[in-house]
Amino acid sequence: MASFVQTAVFIILAVASLGLALLVGQYHPTFAVFLGVLGLVVSSLVSSAIKVANQWERGVVLRLGEFRGIRGPGLFFIVPVLDRVRMIDTRVLTHHIREQEVITRDNVPVTIDSVLFYRVVTPEDAVMKIQDYAFAIAQLAQSALRDVVGGMTLDELLAEREQIAQEVERHVEKDSREWGLHVTGIRLQDIDMPEELKKIMSRQAGAEREKRATITKAEGDKLAAENLAAAATIMSSSPGAMQLRTLQTIDGLGPSASNTVLLAVPLEFLEFIKRVGTNT
């Protein structure tokens, strides 16, 4: 936007000055050349004095190296040649902290991938108190991440990622506040470990799941045995309860055509039936 406005102003002033030079050239050719050159120089200076800052930008103005103030957003003017302007983006900026290997407190090497979110709240401090605030805060975040992770064990690192991010954020915020920066957040994107350690942890997790499954099955068997014992006690107190349970079981097998029900009948009972039939 700023370059477009500067170009438009330069073209308008240059065309006007050249037109004036052509008009004067009909009477004084030498003076017309001087007037044309002067018009181009003035057009260049005037266009360079016009600056435009977007809504999210602030311009830090230095006059002969001395801080003169903050300009923007919108259109503003500076003194050509004497003033320099550095535009600062005040939006939330994202910086990817490159993967780095860190040794935990229990001597396990891990590779951590993270991202840093920050913004500039005081543009003059970000320009005058630090040479390159983006590079500086990135290095500060890397160092803080190493210090925090190095004081934790692997289990703590895997279980408390959010707390680690908050601790790193506090360290970075404390040191970068005087640079005019505000850290809005740090996120741990990935934690990578050696393959052998992954296999060991996988076997450990499998053994833990098998242990829980065995305990659950044992508790189920115990509960079933207790219920069966209670049922046997109830049925033993009623003479016909066992016969009714037997009939219910046989009735449940009846609807299926693939089931064959065998009833064991004592021979004495069959002989008794025969004798009763013979006597009748």
Backbone torsions as a table, in degrees:
resi	resn	phi	psi	omega
1	MET	NA	-45.6	-178.8
2	ALA	-63.5	-44.4	-179.6
3	SER	-64.7	-35.3	178.4
4	PHE	-64.7	-44.7	179.7
5	VAL	-64.9	-43.4	179.2
6	GLN	-62.1	-42.6	179.4
7	THR	-64.3	-43.1	-179.7
8	ALA	-62.7	-45.3	179.5
9	VAL	-63.7	-42.1	179.5
10	PHE	-61.7	-43.6	-179.0
11	ILE	-64.8	-43.2	-179.3
12	ILE	-62.6	-48.3	-179.0
13	LEU	-67.4	-38.0	-179.9
14	ALA	-66.7	-43.0	178.0
15	VAL	-63.2	-40.9	179.3
16	ALA	-64.7	-43.2	-178.9
17	SER	-68.4	-39.0	177.9
18	LEU	-67.6	-37.1	176.2
19	GLY	-63.5	-41.4	177.4
20	LEU	-65.2	-38.8	178.8
21	ALA	-64.3	-40.0	177.7
22	LEU	-65.2	-37.2	179.1
23	LEU	-66.7	-42.7	179.7
24	VAL	-72.4	-28.6	-177.6
25	GLY	-62.2	-19.1	177.4
26	GLN	-67.9	-23.9	-177.0
27	TYR	-111.9	-38.5	-178.4
28	HIS	-134.6	88.1	-176.3
29	PRO	-58.9	-42.8	-178.0
30	THR	-65.1	-44.7	178.7
31	PHE	-65.8	-31.1	178.9
32	ALA	-64.4	-39.6	178.0
33	VAL	-64.0	-44.8	178.1
34	PHE	-61.3	-41.0	-179.1
35	LEU	-66.4	-38.0	179.4
36	GLY	-66.1	-43.9	178.4
37	VAL	-64.6	-43.4	178.6
38	LEU	-62.2	-38.6	179.1
39	GLY	-64.0	-39.4	178.2
40	LEU	-66.4	-40.7	178.6
41	VAL	-64.2	-45.5	179.7
42	VAL	-64.0	-39.9	178.6
43	SER	-61.7	-41.4	179.0
44	SER	-65.2	-42.2	-179.8
45	LEU	-67.1	-42.4	-178.7
46	VAL	-65.9	-42.6	-179.9
47	SER	-66.3	-35.3	179.0
48	SER	-72.6	-17.7	178.4
49	ALA	-80.0	-12.0	-178.0
50	ILE	-94.1	127.6	177.6
51	LYS	-130.3	148.1	177.9
52	VAL	-130.9	125.3	177.3
53	ALA	-109.2	131.7	176.3
54	ASN	-67.0	169.4	-176.8
55	GLN	-58.6	-32.5	-177.8
56	TRP	-94.9	8.8	-177.4
57	GLU	-113.9	151.5	171.3
58	ARG	-131.6	138.6	-179.2
59	GLY	-101.4	121.3	176.1
60	VAL	-90.6	115.0	-174.5
61	VAL	-97.8	126.4	175.1
62	LEU	-118.5	125.8	177.8
63	ARG	-109.6	111.7	-175.7
64	LEU	54.7	38.4	177.8
65	GLY	86.7	-5.0	-178.2
66	GLU	-103.1	136.8	-178.6
67	PHE	-66.7	128.6	-178.0
68	ARG	-114.2	-15.0	178.1
69	GLY	143.6	178.6	179.5
70	ILE	-108.4	133.2	179.7
71	ARG	-120.6	153.0	176.4
72	GLY	101.0	168.4	2.3
73	PRO	-79.6	165.7	-179.9
74	GLY	104.7	-160.3	-176.8
75	LEU	-87.1	133.5	174.2
76	PHE	-148.8	167.3	-174.4
77	PHE	-124.1	149.9	175.5
78	ILE	-128.6	169.7	177.2
79	VAL	-86.9	117.2	-178.7
80	PRO	-58.3	148.3	177.8
81	VAL	72.9	-44.2	-176.3
82	LEU	-80.3	-34.0	-173.7
83	ASP	-102.5	145.5	170.7
84	ARG	-124.3	145.4	-178.1
85	VAL	-126.2	133.1	172.6
86	ARG	-118.6	119.3	-179.6
87	MET	-81.8	132.0	180.0
88	ILE	-116.9	128.3	177.9
89	ASP	-83.0	121.5	-177.5
90	THR	-98.8	7.0	176.0
91	ARG	-75.3	169.3	175.5
92	VAL	-69.4	124.0	-177.9
93	LEU	-103.5	148.6	-178.5
94	THR	-116.4	131.0	177.0
95	HIS	-130.2	123.7	178.4
96	HIS	-83.2	118.4	177.5
97	ILE	-82.1	116.0	-173.4
98	ARG	-58.6	155.4	179.7
99	GLU	-60.0	134.7	179.4
100	GLN	-141.4	146.1	-179.1
101	GLU	-91.5	129.7	-177.1
102	VAL	-126.3	141.1	176.6
103	ILE	-97.7	121.2	179.6
104	THR	-75.2	175.5	-177.5
105	ARG	-64.8	-29.1	177.1
106	ASP	-94.9	25.2	170.9
107	ASN	62.9	42.0	175.5
108	VAL	-110.8	122.7	178.4
109	PRO	-78.8	128.1	177.7
110	VAL	-131.2	149.9	177.1
111	THR	-108.9	123.6	-173.5
112	ILE	-114.4	132.8	176.3
113	ASP	-117.3	124.7	-174.9
114	SER	-142.6	170.7	180.0
115	VAL	-136.9	143.4	-176.8
116	LEU	-114.7	135.1	176.1
117	PHE	-118.2	128.0	-179.6
118	TYR	-154.1	169.3	176.3
119	ARG	-149.1	160.4	179.8
120	VAL	-91.5	122.4	179.6
121	VAL	-105.6	-23.9	177.9
122	THR	-129.8	93.9	-173.8
123	PRO	-60.3	-36.9	-177.8
124	GLU	-66.3	-36.3	176.7
125	ASP	-69.1	-38.0	179.6
126	ALA	-64.8	-25.6	-180.0
127	VAL	-90.5	-40.9	-169.8
128	MET	-97.1	-20.2	-176.8
129	LYS	-100.0	-11.2	-179.6
130	ILE	-143.5	140.5	-176.7
131	GLN	-68.4	-49.4	179.8
132	ASP	-138.7	96.3	-172.8
133	TYR	-66.4	-31.9	179.7
134	ALA	-66.4	-45.3	179.1
135	PHE	-68.9	-38.9	-177.6
136	ALA	-65.3	-44.2	-177.8
137	ILE	-71.5	-28.5	176.0
138	ALA	-66.6	-44.6	177.8
139	GLN	-65.3	-37.0	179.0
140	LEU	-65.4	-40.4	178.9
141	ALA	-65.9	-39.1	177.6
142	GLN	-62.4	-44.9	-179.4
143	SER	-65.2	-43.2	179.7
144	ALA	-64.1	-38.6	179.0
145	LEU	-64.1	-41.5	177.5
146	ARG	-63.5	-42.8	-178.3
147	ASP	-64.7	-44.0	-176.9
148	VAL	-69.6	-47.6	-178.2
149	VAL	-67.6	-34.8	179.7
150	GLY	-64.9	-18.7	178.6
151	GLY	-96.1	10.4	-178.9
152	MET	-123.6	156.0	174.7
153	THR	-83.3	169.8	-178.9
154	LEU	-63.5	-41.9	180.0
155	ASP	-62.7	-40.4	177.4
156	GLU	-66.0	-37.5	179.6
157	LEU	-63.5	-41.9	-177.9
158	LEU	-75.4	-30.2	-175.3
159	ALA	-91.4	-21.5	-172.5
160	GLU	-126.5	51.6	-179.7
161	ARG	-64.5	-40.4	-179.3
162	GLU	-65.4	-42.6	178.6
163	GLN	-65.0	-37.0	178.1
164	ILE	-64.3	-44.6	178.8
165	ALA	-60.4	-41.3	178.9
166	GLN	-66.2	-38.6	178.6
167	GLU	-65.5	-43.3	177.0
168	VAL	-63.1	-41.2	179.3
169	GLU	-60.3	-40.9	178.4
170	ARG	-63.9	-41.1	179.4
171	HIS	-63.5	-45.9	-177.7
172	VAL	-68.5	-41.2	-179.7
173	GLU	-62.4	-40.1	-178.8
174	LYS	-62.3	-41.9	-176.3
175	ASP	-84.0	-26.5	-175.8
176	SER	-95.2	-5.2	-178.3
177	ARG	-62.8	-38.0	-179.0
178	GLU	-71.8	-11.6	175.5
179	TRP	-88.7	2.6	-179.2
180	GLY	82.1	22.1	-177.8
181	LEU	-113.3	153.4	176.6
182	HIS	-132.2	122.8	-179.9
183	VAL	-85.7	121.5	-179.6
184	THR	-93.6	-16.9	178.2
185	GLY	170.4	154.8	173.4
186	ILE	-133.7	132.2	-179.2
187	ARG	-124.8	133.6	174.0
188	LEU	-87.0	110.0	-175.9
189	GLN	-80.0	-40.4	-175.2
190	ASP	-152.7	144.5	174.9
191	ILE	-126.8	112.8	-176.5
192	ASP	-108.4	142.3	-178.7
193	MET	-127.6	163.7	176.7
194	PRO	-58.9	150.2	-176.8
195	GLU	-61.8	-39.6	-179.7
196	GLU	-61.8	-39.4	179.3
197	LEU	-68.4	-35.8	177.2
198	LYS	-62.8	-41.7	179.6
199	LYS	-64.7	-41.8	179.3
200	ILE	-62.8	-44.3	179.6
201	MET	-65.6	-35.2	177.8
202	SER	-65.3	-43.6	177.7
203	ARG	-64.3	-39.4	178.3
204	GLN	-62.9	-42.6	179.1
205	ALA	-65.4	-39.6	177.6
206	GLY	-63.4	-42.0	177.6
207	ALA	-64.3	-38.2	179.0
208	GLU	-65.3	-42.1	177.7
209	ARG	-65.2	-39.8	177.6
210	GLU	-64.0	-38.5	177.5
211	LYS	-62.0	-45.7	179.6
212	ARG	-64.8	-36.7	178.7
213	ALA	-65.8	-41.1	178.7
214	THR	-63.7	-43.8	179.0
215	ILE	-63.6	-42.0	179.5
216	THR	-63.3	-42.7	179.3
217	LYS	-64.2	-41.9	179.0
218	ALA	-63.0	-41.2	177.8
219	GLU	-64.5	-36.5	177.4
220	GLY	-66.9	-42.0	177.4
221	ASP	-62.9	-40.2	178.4
222	LYS	-62.8	-44.0	179.8
223	LEU	-65.3	-38.6	178.7
224	ALA	-66.1	-41.0	178.5
225	ALA	-62.7	-40.7	178.3
226	GLU	-63.4	-41.3	179.5
227	ASN	-67.0	-40.3	178.3
228	LEU	-64.3	-41.1	178.2
229	ALA	-62.9	-40.7	178.4
230	ALA	-65.3	-39.6	178.8
231	ALA	-65.7	-40.8	178.8
232	ALA	-63.1	-38.5	178.3
233	THR	-63.4	-41.9	-179.7
234	ILE	-66.5	-44.9	-178.6
235	MET	-67.7	-31.6	179.6
236	SER	-68.3	-23.9	179.3
237	SER	-81.5	-10.5	179.7
238	SER	-121.9	120.1	-175.1
239	PRO	-60.5	-37.7	-175.8
240	GLY	-92.4	1.7	-176.2
241	ALA	-66.4	-41.2	-178.8
242	MET	-66.5	-40.4	178.3
243	GLN	-63.9	-41.2	177.5
244	LEU	-63.2	-39.2	178.8
245	ARG	-65.0	-38.0	178.6
246	THR	-64.8	-43.4	179.0
247	LEU	-65.0	-37.5	177.6
248	GLN	-63.5	-39.7	179.3
249	THR	-65.3	-43.2	178.1
250	ILE	-64.4	-40.2	178.5
251	ASP	-63.7	-35.3	178.0
252	GLY	-69.0	-26.0	178.2
253	LEU	-84.4	-15.4	-173.7
254	GLY	-64.3	-45.0	-173.9
255	PRO	-62.6	-23.3	-177.5
256	SER	-86.4	125.3	-178.1
257	ALA	-73.0	-19.6	-177.3
258	SER	-83.7	-5.8	-178.6
259	ASN	-95.0	136.6	175.8
260	THR	-117.0	122.9	-176.2
261	VAL	-101.9	123.9	177.7
262	LEU	-110.5	125.5	178.0
263	LEU	-110.1	123.0	178.9
264	ALA	-87.4	114.2	-178.4
265	VAL	-111.8	128.9	179.5
266	PRO	-60.5	145.2	179.3
267	LEU	-64.1	-33.8	179.0
268	GLU	-59.8	-37.2	179.2
269	PHE	-66.2	-39.2	178.7
270	LEU	-67.0	-41.2	178.6
271	GLU	-64.4	-35.4	178.0
272	PHE	-64.3	-39.0	178.5
273	ILE	-64.4	-40.5	179.9
274	LYS	-64.6	-43.4	-179.7
275	ARG	-63.4	-39.2	178.7
276	VAL	-64.8	-39.5	179.3
277	GLY	-67.8	-35.6	-179.9
278	THR	-70.0	-39.3	-179.5
279	ASN	-68.1	-33.1	179.7
280	THR	-77.1	NA	NA
